[in-house]
């Protein structure tokens, strides 16, 4: 069984890192807190006058590399491998990728180990990647082909309106991924 796991806001706490940096740079500017977000893209959730400020943070050198881990994610993917699953990190780079691509590799090496760098897939079209499951926080995954994997939502406030897909967090993943629950 092949399990594809997204990086941002599934293993790496993109929102946590962003909000911490936002508060540091713009303490006087209110933004919607992570647990109240209803849109996947930060730029769509915030006032138009904040869009350049948001972009400035997420494309800053060191931002991706410094993201904290989401609790339980590393342990879950290690356990998946121990159970015999083939696990790969499947993530999309930003359009402004100057630091993003390199830093995603660095993040994986720092937090998951050097062996996981060889299990990192960067693509703008996840539908082209073969697997049984894709664990991803993005509510809808689109691309060139009908994917062969089942999209399992990693639970976030901005994807809770999706009712027809299974969802997991790192506390219940074994119940969701079990071959008996497909």
C-alpha positions in Angstrom: 0.0 0.0 0.0 1.3 3.5 -0.9 0.4 6.4 1.3 1.1 9.9 0.1 1.3 12.5 2.9 1.2 16.3 2.3 3.8 18.4 4.1 2.3 21.9 4.8 -0.3 21.9 7.6 -0.2 18.1 7.8 3.4 17.4 9.0 4.8 20.9 9.1 2.8 23.6 11.0 2.6 26.2 8.2 -0.3 28.1 9.9 1.4 28.1 13.3 4.7 29.3 11.7 2.9 32.0 9.7 0.7 33.3 12.6 3.8 33.5 14.9 5.7 35.5 12.3 2.6 37.7 11.5 2.3 38.6 15.1 6.0 39.5 15.3 5.9 41.7 12.2 2.4 43.1 12.4 1.2 43.0 16.0 -1.3 45.8 15.3 -3.0 44.0 12.3 -5.8 41.5 13.1 -6.1 38.4 11.0 -8.5 35.5 11.3 -7.1 32.9 13.7 -6.2 29.5 12.4 -9.0 27.7 14.1 -11.6 30.1 12.5 -10.4 30.0 8.9 -12.8 28.9 6.3 -10.6 29.2 3.2 -7.6 27.0 2.3 -5.5 29.9 1.0 -4.5 32.5 3.6 -4.6 35.3 1.0 -8.3 34.6 0.3 -9.1 34.7 4.0 -7.5 38.1 4.7 -8.2 41.7 3.7 -6.8 42.7 0.3 -4.5 45.2 1.8 -2.7 42.3 3.6 -2.0 40.1 0.6 1.4 41.5 -0.1 2.3 41.3 3.6 1.2 37.6 3.7 3.3 36.8 0.6 6.3 38.6 2.0 6.3 36.3 5.0 5.8 33.0 3.2 8.5 33.6 0.6 11.0 34.8 3.1 14.3 32.8 3.3 14.1 30.5 6.2 10.3 30.5 6.7 9.6 27.0 5.4 12.7 25.4 6.9 11.8 26.9 10.4 8.2 25.6 10.5 7.5 23.5 13.6 6.2 19.9 13.4 2.6 19.1 13.8 2.4 16.9 16.9 2.1 13.2 16.1 2.8 13.5 12.4 6.4 12.2 12.4 5.5 9.3 14.8 2.5 8.4 12.6 4.5 8.1 9.3 7.2 6.2 11.1 4.6 3.8 12.4 3.0 3.5 8.9 6.4 2.4 7.6 6.9 -0.1 10.4 3.4 -1.6 9.5 4.7 -2.2 6.0 3.2 0.8 4.2 5.2 2.7 1.6 5.0 6.3 2.7 6.0 9.3 0.6 5.8 13.0 1.3 3.9 14.6 -1.6 3.9 18.4 -1.5 3.5 21.3 -3.9 6.0 24.2 -4.1 4.9 27.8 -4.1 4.7 29.7 -7.4 7.5 31.9 -6.0 9.7 29.0 -5.2 13.1 30.7 -4.7 13.5 29.3 -1.2 10.5 27.0 -1.0 11.8 23.9 -2.8 15.2 23.8 -1.1 13.7 24.5 2.3 11.1 21.7 1.9 14.0 19.3 1.4 15.8 20.8 4.4 12.7 20.6 6.6 12.2 16.9 5.7 15.9 16.1 6.4 15.9 18.0 9.7 12.6 16.7 11.1 12.2 13.3 9.5 15.8 12.3 8.7 18.1 12.0 5.7 16.4 8.8 4.3 13.1 10.7 4.0 14.6 13.2 1.5 14.5 10.3 -1.0 10.8 9.9 -0.3 9.9 13.5 -1.1 7.8 14.2 -4.2 7.4 17.8 -5.3 4.7 18.4 -7.8 2.1 21.0 -8.8 -0.2 18.1 -9.9 -0.7 15.5 -7.2 -3.2 13.6 -9.5 -0.2 12.4 -11.5 1.3 10.6 -8.5 0.3 7.0 -7.9 -0.8 5.8 -4.5 -3.7 4.3 -2.5 -4.2 7.3 -0.2 -3.3 11.0 -0.2 -3.5 12.6 3.2 -3.9 16.3 2.5 -5.5 19.3 4.1 -6.5 20.9 0.8 -10.3 20.5 0.4 -10.2 19.7 -3.3 -7.3 18.3 -5.3 -7.5 18.8 -9.0 -5.2 18.1 -11.9 -4.7 16.5 -15.3 -6.0 13.0 -14.5 -8.5 11.3 -12.2 -6.3 10.2 -9.3 -5.9 6.6 -8.4 -5.6 7.4 -4.7 -8.4 8.2 -2.2 -8.1 11.7 -0.9 -8.3 11.6 2.9 -8.6 15.0 4.5 -6.3 16.0 7.2 -8.7 17.8 9.6 -8.4 21.6 9.5 -11.0 24.3 10.1 -11.0 25.3 6.4 -12.0 21.9 5.1 -14.8 20.9 7.5 -17.5 21.8 5.0 -16.4 18.8 3.0 -18.6 15.9 4.3 -18.2 13.2 1.6 -14.5 12.4 2.3 -13.0 10.6 5.2 -10.8 12.7 7.5 -8.2 12.1 10.0 -5.8 13.6 12.4 -2.7 12.1 13.9 -4.7 10.7 16.8 -7.1 8.6 14.7 -5.1 7.7 11.6 -4.9 4.0 12.4 -8.7 3.7 12.4 -8.9 5.5 9.0 -6.0 4.0 7.2 -6.7 0.4 8.3 -7.2 -1.8 5.2 -10.5 -2.9 6.7 -11.9 0.6 6.6 -11.6 1.3 2.8 
